[in-house]
Amino acid sequence: MDRCKNRLISIQKFSWLCFLSFTSVWLPGFCQTDELINRLDSILLAPADSTQIEGLFDCFSHAYQFVQSKEKSQKLYPYAKKMLKLAMESGRPYRIAKANQAMAYITSRIKDYPSSFTYSNLAYTEWEKEKYYKGLAELKFHNAFLQMNNGDETNIISKCREALDICRSHSLIQTEVEIKSWMGGYYMRINQIDSALFFYRFGLEHSGISPHRKVFNTFDVGNCYMLKGDYKMAETYYKKSLQICLKHKMENILSIIYSSLANVKFKEGKLDEAEKLMLECLPFVPKMERLDFRMNHYATLMDINEAQKDYPNALRWAKLFQIYTDSVNNENNQDEYRELEEKYQARLKDKMILEKEKELEKELIRRQTLIFSIVALVLIAGLSAILFVVNRKRKESRMKQKISESEMKALRAQMNPHFMFNSLNSIQQMVFANENAAAYEYLDTYSKLTRQILENSEKMWIPIREEIRFLQLYLKMESLRFDHSFQYQIKVGEEIMPNTDKIPAMLIQPLVENALKHGLLPKEGSKNLKILFDRKDEDNTLVVTVEDNGVGRQKKSGQNSKSEHHSMSLKITMNRLHLINPGSESTLMVFDLTDDAGAPIGTRVQFQINPPKNA
């Protein structure tokens, strides 16, 4: 029961933070991105005149306010650039400022914060000339918002207060409400609940605010009371926000409000009412654009049914939760990979610019042209002979690769029956002992690990990130099976690129299994296992180390069968290295660790490998 409650609380807090980021900046309404893009296309097809740029401004006065996702903002980016170009050509300060402000919002949505700062400052300069105070207040606040999203929270409140001073001096009530609502969210995030309530209530005191802002502020006041533990007041404000939501048909946020009401009932121990609320809003869940919101909804239903001991329904929601978890993880991995790739490309471009000192002279170009012509003639003359040799070598290489892959699959198959038997046997024992929670956790980990094995079995080389994920699942499973009797740690060196550096699939697992079963489990006292991925500076070689503080090989030498198994595992691992990467300088070394008196204190296994370029 406590585990379920804690999980619900963490999910609820996560939903609040996501909801806060979704509603924090200028959100009085919603729009459909596809419809907006069709409208922008039709405007750009019209003749270029003042009507065209006015049409673009009319679209973007909604677009940069309502479109929050990175993907949709990227679709709007080219249209915003076109609008800025037309504004610059017009030479009118108001248009230039408005276009730059739109670019500041769009680039912040796609997380290009340096560009967003630049466009914001350009717009601010033009608004100062025009004495347009609404734009000045919005941009002062926007810079504070950018600063926080860029990881720097110093002085952001003082910047917000500067924006509020402008609002109060020029009676900009609507803008003041938006800024104070965001500040309420910020204070709620840092757990200063009374300050958050002060700012949220300011918006509720002004009847002129939009229905969307009113429902968000009402909902967030309920969140504040929830954090304070005043469930009755929290329920009151949640119901008020629900009434506004139903009145104005805001179906895309209904499920969040219902989930919050269900959480109140859950805290009060009214499980049936909590379940009823969650099921009422179930039809609205598919209308939510964010997958993580849907994932949290199914997780809440799963926890409620689990608390009710309704395990069939809990399993039903658990399956949906797992589907969306996989989708969210895939999206996160793709975003992470794209960001790393963008950083790498930017770094590479800077390096090329620095290295290029001067352009080639005309004489050098003529010489290169002459050399190229000679080389082309030589290549054409020997093309038929070269193609024959290349094709023959390619066929030989493919044949060797097929042989290696078949042998690799046979080696992997040796692990699966033994491991599956032990795992299922442990789950069976937990069920017999009525340890249902532990059995569920063990079975969940086992299913993820089995899925990872099946996916990796089709690959010869996998990214280091996938190998680490596989090892974490395997070690978690072994830790559960052996009652958390050992500690483990996986570290990645700074020179390693987990998404691009690759390693043979499941190469490390036999070494880890040896360290656990032959080194750590027979030992009394603390048991520690370390796995390190690093790179040698001199030749860029990948180095993997598996180290334990177990009984050592010397103490195990009297147990012939286990020692022979240990040696066989090392031999198979070495053979795999040479089989997968023939001709490389891959090595595997075993070190017996001893203290000053020569007594064994563990074992270190280390192998080095140079992945081929086409891995």
C-alpha positions in Angstrom: 0.0 0.0 0.0 2.8 2.5 1.0 4.7 1.6 -2.2 1.5 2.4 -4.3 1.0 5.7 -2.5 4.6 6.8 -3.0 4.4 5.9 -6.6 1.2 7.9 -7.1 2.7 10.9 -5.4 5.8 10.8 -7.6 3.6 10.5 -10.7 1.4 13.3 -9.6 4.4 15.6 -9.0 5.8 14.7 -12.4 2.4 15.6 -14.0 2.4 18.9 -12.3 5.8 19.8 -13.5 5.0 18.8 -17.1 1.7 20.6 -16.9 3.5 23.7 -15.6 6.0 23.7 -18.4 3.1 23.2 -20.9 1.1 26.1 -19.6 3.7 28.5 -18.3 4.1 30.9 -21.2 1.3 32.7 -23.0 -1.4 29.9 -23.3 -4.8 31.4 -23.6 -5.9 28.9 -26.2 -5.0 26.0 -28.5 -4.7 25.5 -32.3 -4.1 22.7 -34.8 -0.6 22.8 -36.3 -1.5 21.2 -39.6 -4.3 23.7 -40.1 -2.0 26.5 -39.3 0.7 25.3 -41.8 -1.9 25.0 -44.5 -3.0 28.6 -43.8 0.6 29.8 -43.9 1.2 28.0 -47.2 -1.8 29.8 -48.8 -0.5 33.2 -47.5 3.0 32.6 -49.0 1.4 31.7 -52.4 -0.2 35.1 -52.6 1.8 38.1 -54.1 4.4 39.6 -51.9 2.9 42.8 -50.5 1.8 44.3 -47.1 -1.2 42.0 -47.0 1.1 39.0 -47.1 3.2 40.0 -44.1 0.1 41.1 -42.1 -1.4 37.6 -42.7 1.8 36.0 -41.4 1.7 38.2 -38.3 -1.9 37.3 -37.7 -1.0 33.6 -37.9 2.1 33.9 -35.7 0.3 35.9 -33.0 -1.3 32.5 -32.3 1.4 30.1 -33.4 4.3 31.1 -31.2 1.9 31.3 -28.2 0.1 27.9 -28.6 2.6 25.6 -30.2 4.8 24.1 -27.4 6.4 20.9 -28.7 9.8 20.9 -30.3 8.7 18.9 -33.3 5.8 21.3 -34.2 7.9 24.4 -33.6 10.5 23.1 -36.1 7.8 22.9 -38.7 6.9 26.5 -38.1 10.5 27.7 -38.1 10.9 28.3 -41.9 7.7 30.4 -41.9 9.0 32.5 -39.1 12.3 33.1 -40.9 10.3 34.2 -44.0 8.2 36.6 -41.9 11.4 38.1 -40.4 12.9 38.5 -43.9 9.7 40.3 -45.1 9.7 42.5 -42.0 13.4 43.5 -42.5 12.6 44.4 -46.1 9.7 46.6 -45.0 12.1 48.6 -42.8 9.3 49.3 -40.3 10.5 49.0 -36.6 7.2 47.6 -35.3 7.2 44.7 -37.9 10.9 44.0 -37.2 10.4 43.9 -33.5 7.3 41.6 -33.8 9.1 39.2 -36.2 12.1 39.0 -33.9 9.9 38.3 -30.9 8.2 35.5 -32.8 11.6 34.1 -33.7 12.6 34.3 -30.0 9.6 32.2 -29.0 10.0 29.6 -31.8 13.7 29.1 -31.2 13.1 28.6 -27.5 10.6 25.9 -28.2 13.3 24.0 -30.3 15.7 24.5 -27.4 18.1 26.7 -29.4 18.5 29.1 -26.4 21.5 31.1 -27.7 19.5 32.1 -30.8 16.4 32.8 -28.7 18.5 35.2 -26.5 19.8 36.9 -29.7 16.3 37.4 -31.3 14.9 38.5 -27.9 17.5 41.2 -27.5 17.0 42.4 -31.1 13.2 42.7 -30.5 13.8 44.4 -27.2 15.9 47.1 -28.9 13.2 47.8 -31.4 10.4 47.9 -28.8 12.5 50.5 -26.8 12.5 52.7 -29.8 8.8 52.3 -30.3 8.1 52.6 -26.5 5.9 49.5 -26.7 5.8 48.5 -23.1 3.8 45.2 -23.5 6.6 43.8 -25.7 9.3 45.0 -23.3 7.6 43.3 -20.3 7.0 40.1 -22.3 10.7 39.9 -23.4 12.1 40.7 -19.9 10.1 37.7 -18.7 11.0 35.6 -21.7 14.7 36.1 -20.9 14.2 34.9 -17.3 12.3 31.9 -18.7 15.2 31.2 -21.1 17.8 31.6 -18.4 16.1 29.0 -16.2 15.7 26.5 -19.1 19.4 27.0 -19.8 20.2 25.8 -16.3 20.9 29.2 -14.7 18.3 30.1 -12.0 20.2 33.1 -10.5 18.4 36.4 -10.6 15.4 35.1 -12.6 12.9 36.3 -9.9 14.4 39.8 -10.0 14.1 39.8 -13.8 10.4 38.8 -13.5 9.9 41.6 -11.0 11.3 44.1 -13.5 8.8 42.8 -16.0 6.0 43.2 -13.4 7.1 46.8 -12.7 6.5 47.6 -16.3 3.1 45.9 -16.3 2.0 47.8 -13.2 3.3 51.2 -14.5 1.3 50.8 -17.8 -1.8 48.8 -16.6 -0.9 45.6 -18.5 -3.1 43.4 -16.3 -3.3 40.4 -18.7 0.5 40.2 -19.1 1.0 40.7 -15.3 -1.4 37.7 -14.7 0.7 35.5 -17.1 4.0 36.4 -15.4 2.7 35.9 -11.9 1.2 32.5 -12.9 4.6 31.4 -14.1 6.2 32.7 -10.9 3.6 30.7 -8.9 4.7 27.6 -10.8 8.4 28.3 -10.1 7.8 28.7 -6.4 5.7 25.5 -6.3 8.6 23.7 -8.0 11.0 24.8 -5.3 8.4 23.9 -2.6 7.7 27.5 -1.4 3.9 26.8 -1.4 2.7 30.0 0.3 4.5 32.2 -2.2 3.0 30.1 -5.0 -0.5 30.5 -3.7 0.0 34.3 -3.5 0.8 34.5 -7.2 -1.8 32.1 -8.4 -4.6 33.9 -6.5 -3.7 37.1 -8.2 -4.8 35.7 -11.5 -8.1 34.3 -9.9 -8.9 37.8 -8.6 -9.1 39.3 -12.1 -12.2 38.3 -13.9 -10.9 39.5 -17.3 -8.4 36.7 -17.7 -9.0 34.0 -20.3 -10.9 30.8 -19.4 -7.8 28.7 -20.1 -5.6 30.8 -17.8 -8.4 30.7 -15.2 -8.6 26.9 -15.3 -4.8 26.5 -15.1 -4.5 28.9 -12.1 -7.5 27.2 -10.3 -5.9 23.8 -10.9 -2.5 24.9 -9.6 -4.0 26.3 -6.4 -5.4 22.8 -5.9 -1.9 21.4 -6.5 -0.5 23.8 -3.8 -3.0 22.6 -1.2 -2.2 19.0 -2.2 1.4 19.6 -1.4 0.4 21.2 1.9 -1.6 18.1 2.8 -4.9 19.9 2.8 -6.9 17.4 0.7 -10.3 19.0 1.3 -9.2 22.4 -0.2 -7.3 20.6 -3.0 -10.5 18.7 -4.0 -12.5 22.0 -3.9 -10.2 23.7 -6.3 -9.8 20.7 -8.6 -13.6 20.6 -8.9 -13.7 24.3 -9.7 -11.1 23.8 -12.5 -13.1 20.8 -13.7 -16.3 22.9 -14.0 -14.5 25.5 -16.1 -12.9 22.8 -18.2 -16.2 21.1 -19.0 -17.9 24.5 -19.7 -15.4 25.5 -22.3 -14.9 21.9 -23.7 -11.1 21.7 -22.9 -11.1 17.9 -23.4 -7.3 17.7 -23.8 -6.7 18.5 -20.1 -9.7 16.7 -18.5 -7.8 13.6 -17.8 -5.1 15.5 -15.8 -7.8 17.1 -13.5 -9.6 13.8 -13.1 -6.3 12.1 -12.2 -5.7 14.8 -9.5 -9.1 14.3 -8.0 -8.5 10.5 -8.0 -5.2 11.1 -6.1 -7.2 13.0 -3.4 -9.5 10.0 -3.0 -6.6 7.7 -3.0 -4.9 9.7 -0.2 -8.2 9.5 1.7 -8.3 5.7 1.3 -11.4 5.8 -1.0 -10.1 3.4 -3.6 -13.4 2.8 -5.3 -14.1 6.5 -5.8 -10.5 7.0 -7.1 -11.0 4.2 -9.6 -14.3 5.6 -10.8 -12.8 9.0 -11.5 -9.9 7.5 -13.4 -12.3 5.4 -15.5 -14.5 8.4 -16.2 -11.8 10.3 -17.9 -10.4 7.2 -19.8 -12.0 8.3 -23.1 -10.1 11.6 -23.0 -6.6 10.0 -22.6 -6.0 9.4 -26.3 -6.7 13.1 -27.0 -3.6 14.0 -25.0 -0.7 14.8 -27.3 2.0 14.0 -24.7 2.8 10.3 -24.4 4.2 10.7 -20.9 0.8 12.0 -19.7 -0.9 8.9 -21.0 1.7 6.7 -19.5 1.2 8.3 -16.0 -2.6 7.8 -16.3 -2.3 4.0 -16.9 0.3 3.9 -14.1 -2.2 5.5 -11.7 -4.9 3.0 -12.6 -2.5 0.1 -12.2 -1.5 1.3 -8.7 -5.2 1.8 -7.6 -6.1 -1.7 -8.8 -3.0 -3.1 -7.1 -4.0 -1.5 -3.8 -7.5 -3.0 -4.3 -5.8 -6.4 -4.8 -7.6 -6.5 -8.2 -4.5 -8.1 -9.9 -6.1 -9.0 -13.3 -7.0 -5.3 -14.0 -3.7 -4.1 -12.5 -1.9 -6.4 -15.0 -4.1 -5.0 -17.8 -3.1 -1.4 -17.0 0.5 -2.5 -16.4 0.7 -3.7 -20.0 -0.5 -0.4 -21.4 1.9 1.5 -19.0 4.8 -0.6 -20.4 3.8 0.1 -24.0 3.8 3.9 -23.4 7.0 3.6 -21.3 8.8 2.1 -24.2 7.5 4.8 -26.6 8.6 7.6 -24.2 12.0 6.0 -23.7 12.4 5.8 -27.5 11.5 9.4 -27.9 13.9 10.5 -25.2 16.7 8.4 -26.7 16.1 9.9 -30.1 16.1 13.4 -28.7 19.3 12.7 -26.7 21.0 11.2 -29.8 20.0 14.2 -32.0 21.3 16.7 -29.4 24.6 14.9 -29.2 24.9 14.8 -33.0 24.1 18.5 -33.2 26.8 19.3 -30.7 29.3 17.1 -32.5 28.5 18.7 -35.9 28.8 22.2 -34.4 32.2 21.3 -32.8 33.4 19.9 -36.1 32.3 23.0 -38.0 34.1 25.3 -35.6 37.3 23.2 -35.9 37.2 23.4 -39.7 36.7 27.1 -39.6 39.7 27.6 -37.3 41.9 25.3 -39.3 41.2 27.1 -42.6 43.6 30.0 -42.7 43.5 31.1 -46.3 41.9 30.1 -49.6 43.8 28.1 -52.2 45.5 30.2 -54.8 44.7 29.8 -58.5 48.0 28.1 -59.2 47.3 25.4 -56.6 43.8 24.8 -58.2 45.4 24.3 -61.6 47.9 21.8 -60.2 45.1 19.9 -58.4 43.1 19.8 -61.6 46.0 18.3 -63.5 46.7 15.7 -60.9 43.0 14.8 -60.7 42.9 14.3 -64.5 45.9 12.0 -64.4 44.5 9.9 -61.6 41.1 9.6 -63.3 42.8 8.2 -66.5 44.7 5.7 -64.4 41.5 4.6 -62.6 39.6 4.2 -65.8 42.4 2.1 -67.3 42.5 -0.4 -64.4 38.8 -0.4 -63.5 37.9 -3.8 -64.8 40.7 -5.6 -63.0 40.1 -3.8 -59.7 36.3 -4.6 -59.8 37.1 -8.3 -60.2 39.4 -8.4 -57.2 37.0 -6.3 -55.0 34.0 -8.5 -55.8 35.9 -11.7 -55.0 37.1 -10.3 -51.6 33.6 -9.0 -50.9 32.1 -12.5 -51.4 34.8 -14.0 -49.1 34.1 -11.3 -46.4 30.3 -12.0 -46.5 30.9 -15.7 -46.1 33.2 -15.2 -43.1 30.6 -12.9 -41.6 27.8 -15.4 -41.9 30.0 -18.1 -40.3 30.9 -15.7 -37.4 27.2 -14.8 -36.9 26.1 -18.4 -36.7 28.8 -19.2 -34.2 27.9 -16.2 -32.2 24.2 -17.3 -32.0 25.3 -20.7 -30.8 27.4 -19.2 -28.0 24.5 -17.0 -26.9 22.2 -20.0 -26.7 24.5 -21.6 -24.1 23.5 -19.0 -21.6 19.7 -18.8 -22.0 18.5 -22.2 -20.7 20.5 -22.1 -17.5 19.6 -18.5 -16.8 15.9 -18.9 -17.6 15.7 -22.0 -15.3 17.3 -20.1 -12.3 15.1 -17.1 -12.9 11.8 -19.0 -13.2 12.7 -21.1 -10.2 13.3 -18.0 -8.1 10.0 -16.5 -9.1 8.3 -19.8 -8.2 9.8 -19.8 -4.8 8.7 -16.2 -4.2 5.1 -17.1 -5.2 5.1 -20.1 -2.8 6.4 -17.8 0.0 3.5 -15.4 -0.8 6.0 -12.6 -1.6 3.8 -11.3 -4.4 5.3 -7.8 -4.6 8.8 -9.2 -5.0 7.6 -11.8 -7.5 6.0 -9.1 -9.6 9.1 -6.9 -9.5 11.3 -9.9 -10.4 9.0 -11.0 -13.2 8.9 -7.4 -14.6 12.7 -7.3 -14.7 12.9 -10.8 -16.1 10.5 -9.8 -19.0 12.6 -6.7 -19.9 15.8 -8.7 -19.7 14.4 -11.5 -22.0 13.2 -8.9 -24.4 16.7 -7.2 -24.5 18.3 -10.6 -25.1 16.0 -11.3 -28.0 16.7 -7.9 -29.5 20.5 -8.2 -29.1 20.6 -11.8 -30.4 20.0 -10.4 -33.9 22.9 -8.0 -33.7 26.7 -8.6 -33.6 27.6 -5.1 -32.4 25.5 -2.9 -30.2 26.0 0.6 -28.7 27.5 0.7 -25.3 24.3 2.3 -23.9 22.4 -0.8 -24.9 25.0 -3.1 -23.3 24.9 -1.0 -20.0 21.0 -1.3 -20.0 21.3 -5.1 -20.5 23.9 -5.3 -17.6 21.7 -3.2 -15.3 18.7 -5.5 -15.9 20.8 -8.6 -15.4 22.5 -7.3 -12.2 19.1 -6.1 -10.8 17.7 -9.5 -11.4 20.6 -11.3 -9.7 20.5 -8.8 -6.8 16.8 -9.5 -6.3 17.5 -13.3 -6.5 20.3 -13.1 -3.9 18.4 -10.7 -1.5 20.6 -7.7 -2.4 23.7 -9.4 -0.9 26.1 -7.5 -3.2 26.6 -3.9 -4.5 27.4 -3.1 -8.1 28.6 0.0 -9.9 28.8 0.8 -13.7 30.9 3.7 -14.8 31.5 5.3 -18.2 34.7 7.3 -18.9 34.5 10.8 -20.3 36.0 9.8 -23.6 33.2 7.2 -24.3 30.3 8.1 -26.6 27.6 5.7 -25.4 25.3 6.2 -28.3 27.9 5.7 -31.1 30.7 3.6 -29.6 29.9 -0.1 -30.0 30.7 -3.4 -28.4 29.9 -7.1 -29.2 26.5 -8.0 -27.8 26.5 -9.7 -24.4 30.2 -10.0 -24.3 30.6 -8.8 -20.7 27.8 -10.9 -19.1 29.8 -14.1 -18.7 32.6 -12.2 -17.0 30.0 -10.5 -14.6 28.4 -13.9 -13.9 31.8 -15.4 -13.0 32.6 -12.5 -10.7 29.3 -12.9 -8.9 29.1 -16.7 -8.6 32.8 -17.6 -8.1 34.1 -14.4 -6.5 31.4 -12.5 -4.5 28.7 -15.0 -3.4 31.1 -17.4 -1.5 32.5 -14.4 0.4 31.5 -13.1 3.8 31.1 -9.4 4.5 30.8 -6.6 1.9 30.6 -7.6 -1.7 31.3 -5.1 -4.4 31.4 -5.3 -8.2 32.7 -2.6 -10.5 32.3 -2.4 -14.3 34.2 0.4 -16.1 34.0 1.4 -19.8 37.0 3.6 -20.8 39.3 4.4 -23.7 43.1 4.4 -24.0 44.4 7.8 -24.9 47.3 6.7 -27.1 45.4 4.5 -29.6 41.7 5.1 -29.0 41.2 1.5 -27.9 38.1 0.6 -25.9 38.9 -0.9 -22.5 36.3 -2.8 -20.4 37.2 -3.7 -16.8 35.2 -6.1 -14.5 36.5 -6.1 -10.9 35.3 -7.7 -7.7 36.5 -7.8 -4.1 35.6 -11.5 -3.8 37.5 -14.6 -2.6 39.9 -14.6 -5.6 40.9 -17.4 -7.9 43.5 -18.9 -5.5 40.8 -19.8 -2.9 38.6 -21.3 -5.6 41.4 -23.3 -7.1 40.5 -26.4 -5.0 37.1 -26.6 -6.6 38.0 -28.1 -9.9 34.6 -28.0 -11.6 33.9 -24.4 -10.9 37.5 -23.4 -11.7 37.2 -25.2 -15.0 33.9 -23.5 -15.7 35.5 -20.1 -14.9 38.5 -20.8 -17.3 36.1 -22.1 -20.0 34.1 -18.8 -19.8 37.3 -16.7 -20.2 38.4 -18.9 -23.1 35.0 -18.6 -24.8 35.0 -14.8 -24.3 38.5 -14.5 -25.9 37.5 -16.7 -28.8 34.5 -14.5 -29.4 36.7 -11.4 -29.5 38.9 -12.9 -32.2 35.9 -14.4 -34.0 34.0 -11.2 -34.1 36.9 -8.9 -34.9 39.5 -11.0 -36.7 42.9 -9.3 -37.3 42.4 -6.9 -34.4 44.7 -6.6 -31.4 41.9 -7.5 -28.9 43.3 -8.9 -25.6 41.8 -10.3 -22.4 43.8 -10.2 -19.1 43.0 -11.6 -15.6 44.7 -10.1 -12.5 44.6 -11.6 -9.1 44.3 -8.8 -6.5 46.1 -9.2 -3.2 46.8 -7.1 -0.1 50.2 -6.2 1.3 50.4 -9.6 3.0 49.8 -11.4 -0.3 46.2 -12.5 0.7 43.7 -12.6 -2.1 41.2 -9.6 -2.1 39.5 -10.0 -5.5 39.9 -10.5 -9.2 40.1 -8.0 -12.1 39.3 -9.1 -15.7 40.1 -6.5 -18.4 39.8 -6.7 -22.2 40.7 -4.3 -24.9 39.0 -4.1 -28.3 39.1 -2.0 -31.4 35.6 -2.1 -33.1 35.7 -2.1 -36.9 34.6 1.0 -38.7 31.6 -0.7 -40.2 30.3 -2.1 -36.8 
